[in-house]
Amino acid sequence: MYSASYCAVRHRWEFVLFIGNYASQNHVAWGSLKIRLDYAYTQNSSIGDTAMTSAAPASQYDVVVIGAGFAGMYTLHRLRELKLRVKVLEAGDGVGGTWYWNRYPGARCDVESLEYSYSFSDDLQQEWEWPERFAVQPDILKYANHVADRFDLRRDIQFNTRVKSATFDRQTNCWTIGTTTGEMLSANFCIMASGNLSLPRVPDFKGLNNFKGKWYHTGQWPHEKVDFTGKRVGIIGTGASGIQTIPVVAKEAKHLHVFQRTANFSVPSVNHKLSPEVVKKHKANYKQARAEANKTPFGISGYPPPSKNVLDDSEADREVIFEKKWNTGGNISFLYSYKDLLINKDANEAVSEFVRRKIRTIVKDAKVAQILCPDDHYIGTKRLPLDTDYFETFNRPNVTLVNIKNAPIVEITEKGIKTTEGEYEFDAIIFATGFDAMTGAIMDIDIQVTDGAELRKKWSGGPKTYLGLMTAGFPNMLIITGPGSPSVKTNMISAIEQHVDWIFDLLKHVKDKQYARVEADLDAEEKWVKHVNEVADSTLYPLANSWYVGANIPGKPRIFMPYVAGLDKYRVICDQVAAEGYRGMVLAR
Ligand code: NAP
């Protein structure tokens, strides 16, 4: 890596400017920053070595990681092995990312808990007890906190810190990272661990500020319990978050109105407590289970690859298979029943119709059932939610489905929600309206390079990355589970571990060989983007108006963002890239 003194000189300028703005308000800050500058200027060793010296300036790092969810925590843990000076910046006041913010009633992971957990430490996986097949949010958050404590991560995480800007200087090969409170940090590498579903979106409804009751977004739920007992509640949105929230709130509220624009498929979780025998058996075989998971497209063990196409089986045989899957629970296993379910329209339609039949059987009112039957997308082409009693909830006398497909919401009023057909009065409104997914959290930060490159400009037509890990023109910036990687189409923790391990190897190489700058090659990036699109276009995925293509955000370019060839294939590609001396990347001293 390059000499720390370069970064320090750059720093000197930045802090002088910064102090100029800040000094009039705060003389104490002026003094402390000045001392830091003096320190910075006297460093003259390689950045990796500086990391270990107590004299290293407080705000100068080898790596700044943005986000302390599962990606940020594991990045910090692994990079400590390289003896790098790492700082994690986290907007929340605790670890856990998604599971810190999404505290809505019924929040639960749709990947089984024995799989949706870190594999990097056998001691950790042996000692941790998951109580249920699919973990609830409080248990996952408890686990995240346990990991933070067990691996002493908190000392390098700065909480309550939202990053606002990041600028790379090509002269010094250094990132300057600015926070919303005006703090500046510098680092050789900036790692985006900011999550795929972390920028919640409340639609731009007219009049929201006029509403006299309380309103909530599922992705920014209060820390304290929200009690809906005796309340008239309206919920907008029937994606995975709404589908999990609705049955729980319905049990509490006086009356719940569900505002549905687009009907969604959902399959039962069949969640249950994990028996000690099942846990013991899984733990005894954890190593093999993880190895098996790494060879699957989803990063999950226990589901042998399908061998047949849907239409190879008779209707009666298919019915037996799907009935079994329906009763066993799980969404990934459901979609992994046949080879061509997400490729062939007729095959998919046969499966989609199976689920519609289920909806019509469960929901007693035929008109309500019809509104709940999806008819605008192929099953699995939007994230397939996993529910507990979702469709059953519409049989409750205190639940009303409001079809807003043809009678949209026109405004939020003082009293509630007004559609083109009427006004509904509420004490509380829940927005289960999703996120600016995959690119939102990254583009929320003003990311620039001193040569004039701006990420918001570069990605204005859709994200472009090499392997989902980096984007050409923005050196020393790495993205964990970024657009163009398998990320949300897999077990996220498996995807995170794969990315972080790969980044670890890259930074070790950079450190060992004393490189200063790592950058994706534009040509390699273009080929990767083309490949990601070709793979997507060979499936039914791009046909759905999903957040995978940004369709939920008005004006967002329609680009299919995840890489859907599978985590197994992707892992091989990443390993080959590394083995070939980081093919498609420019490493410079
Ligand atoms: P989502 O899938 O984007 O769903 C948003 C919902 O809000 C949709 O029903 C959408 O309707 C509706 N909506 C948005 N804007 C609207 C408007 N202006 N008027 C009326 N309706 C509007 O968001 P999400 O449910 O939060 O889920 C996002 C992702 O998070 C999931 O796909 C999943 O990957 C993840 N997640 C996972 C779990 C889990 O592991 N169990 C749980 C929750 C979430 P349209 O469809 O018509 O746009």
Residues whose N, C-alpha, C, O or C-beta is under 5 A from the ligand:
A	BS01	NAP	R108 C109 D110 L197 P203 I236 G237 T238 G239 A240 S241 G242 R261 T262 R383 A432 T433 G434 F435 W547 N552
